[in-house]
Amino acid sequence: MTTLILIAGGLMSAITNGLFSLIGIHIEKFYFQYVGIFGLTAAPIVGTYLVQTNPQLVGRVSPVIAKLFSPLVLVMLVIYLLAIVYSGKSPYTDRDFLLMFNALLIGVMAIIFFSIAETAKNITNSTEIWVLFLLSVVTIVLNGIALSAILFRISEWGITPNRAAVLGGNVLILIHLILVTLKLYRVLSKKSDINGVGKTIAFYLPVYCAWTIIVTFIFPFIFGYK
């Protein structure tokens, strides 16, 4: 459990530092001194606590990791959005920024989905649902930025197989996030239960499979194997 927490924390730290570097803000030294060092020392304590107090969680590692990191990711994303505005740097012409952004979107969606899988058994915990709702809203904003960046690149340099694939994937992710956010809002307003969110997530997964098949087998013909 401690090893998995450290791996997840390392990935989050790498993405966080990479994103801030892309907008010209270098936080590596500050991050390690005031965030990383506390995370390293807390990981074995948190891992031991989880295993001792909830032995059954060992068989459900992914949801546990997601629940631990969802509030941390939410704070990081809010700070990052403010940093984008403060830096004044345009992300639209930086290809690395777009790649990092899409990796972040996939990671955040995984956190939301795995958290829902665990929260479905604990409907009374409204704090976790609020965190997931706010995380979904912030992720929709991030998806909008990534989507606008892709459209900008297409308008400037034309359509390519990679840009078309990423554009379609971002549109599908945006639709899925909106559906999940609406369901979470209904849960918070007591108009639905958390199981409806899980069903929305599961129902949409075949759409990603269909898009993957289209990109893999249809795109080569559309773009002449370029």
N, C-alpha and C positions, 0 to 999 in steps of 0.2 A: 504493500500500500504506500509506504514511504517513497519507494522508487518511482512508482507511477505519479505520485504527487510532484516529485522533483522533475520528472520528464515533462509533465504538463506545464509546470511552472517555467521550465527552461524554454519550452516552445512559446509560451505566452511572452516571456521576456525578450526572446529573439524577435518576435513579430512586433512587439511594442517599440523596441529600440530601432528596428528597421524602418517602421512607419515614421517615427519622429525624425530619423536621419534624412528621409526622403523630402521632408519639408524644411530641411536646414536647421533643425534643432537637435543638438547632440546631448542626450541625457544619460549616456552610458555610465559616467562616473557617479552622478547623482543617484541614478537608479540602483546601482550596486550597493552604494553606501547606505541608502535609506529604505530600499525595498528588497533588493536581492539578498542581502545578508540576513535580514529578518525572516525571509522565506526559507532560506537554507536551514536556519536553526529551528524554525517552527515545523518543518516538514516531518521529522521523526516523531515529534510530540503529537502532532495532529494525527499522523498515521497510527500511532500506538493507541491514542484515545479512541479513534474510530473502531479499531479492531476489538478493543477490550469492552467497549460499551455496546457495540452493535456487531457481533461476530457474523451475523447473517449478511452483512454488507460486503464481505469479501467476495461473494459470488456475483455481486452486482457492482463491479468496479467502475464501469463507465458512467452510470448515473451519479455515483458518489463524487467522482472527480468533477463532473459537470456542475453539480450543486455547489461544490466548494468554490469553483472558479467563476460562476456566473456573476456574483456581485463584484468581484475584482475586475472582470472584463467590462462590466457596465461602467464602473468608475473610470477605467482606462479609456474607453471609447468617448465618454463625455469630455474628458480632459483633452483627448486628441482632436475632437471636433473644434473645441475652443482654440487649440494650438494652430489648427489650419487657418482659422480666421486671423489669429494674431500674426502668424508668419507672413501672410499675404502672398505665399508662393502658389502658383497655379499647378495643380496636379495633372492637368489635361495633356501635357506634352511629354510626360515622363512615363515611359513604358514600364519601368520597374515599379513605379508607384501603383500602376494598375494591376500588375501581377500580385503585389503584396496585398493590395486591397481585396482582391478576389480570394486570396488564401485566407484572409481575415474573415470574410463573409462566410466561407465554408466552415471555418472553425467555430464561429459564433453560432451558426445554425446547428451544428452538431451539439454544442453546449445546450442550446434551447431544447432540442429534441430529446437528448438524454435526460435532461432535467425533468421534462414532462413525464418521461417514463417512470421516474421515481416519485414525482409529486402526485401522480395519479392515485397513489396509495395513501396520500396524506392530504385530503381535501381541506382540512381545517387550517392548514398553514398558509394564511393569506399573504404573509410577508414574502415567501418564495414566489408566489404567483405575481405579486407586484413587481418583484425583481425581474422575472421573466417577461412581463408585459413591457416594462420600461426598456429592457434589453432589446426586445423585438422592435419597439418604436425607434430606438437609436440605430438599430441595424437597418431599418427601412431607409433612414436618412443617409446612412453610409452607402447603401445599395443605389440610392438615387444619384449620389455623387459619382459612383463607379459607372453607372449607366450613362450619365451625361458625358463622362470622360470617353467612353467607348464611342458614343455617337459623334463626339467632337473629332476623334481620331479618324472615324470613317468619313466624315465630311471633309476633312483636310487631306487625307492620304488614300481614300478609297477603301473599298471592301476587300477583305482577304478571308481565307478560310478560318484563320485564327480569330479574327475580329468578329466574324459572323457567329462562330461557335460560342465565344465569350458573351456576345450580345444576347443570343438566345438563352444562354444559361442564366445571365443576370435577370432577364425578363421573367423567367420561370421562378427564380429565387424570390424576386420581388413579389410576384403574385402569391407565392406560398407564404411568405412572411406576412403579407396583408391578411390572408385568411387566418393564419395562426393568431395574429394580433387581435383580430376581431373576435375570435373565439375566446381568447384570454380576457378581453374586455367583458364579454358576456358572463364569464365565470366570476369576475370581480363584481359585476352588477347583479349577481345572484340569478341570472336568467338561464344559466346552463351549468353543467358540472365539468370537471377537468377531463373526464373521459372523452368529451366531445373534441377537445384539443388533440388528444392522442389519435382519434379517428381521422381528424383533418390531416394530421401529419402522415399517417399511414396511407390514406387515400391518394395523396399526391405523389407518393414515391414512384409509382409506375410512369408518371410523366417524365421524371428525370431519366428513367431507363429508355423511354421512347426517344428522347432527345439525344441520348448517347448513341443509340442505334442509328439515328439519322446522321449525326456527325461522322460516325465511323464508316457507314456503308453508303450513304447517299451523297455526302459532301464531295468525295473524290470524283464522282461523275459530274456534279454541278460545277466544280472548279477545275475540271480537266486535269486532275491529279497533280495540281501545283502545290 
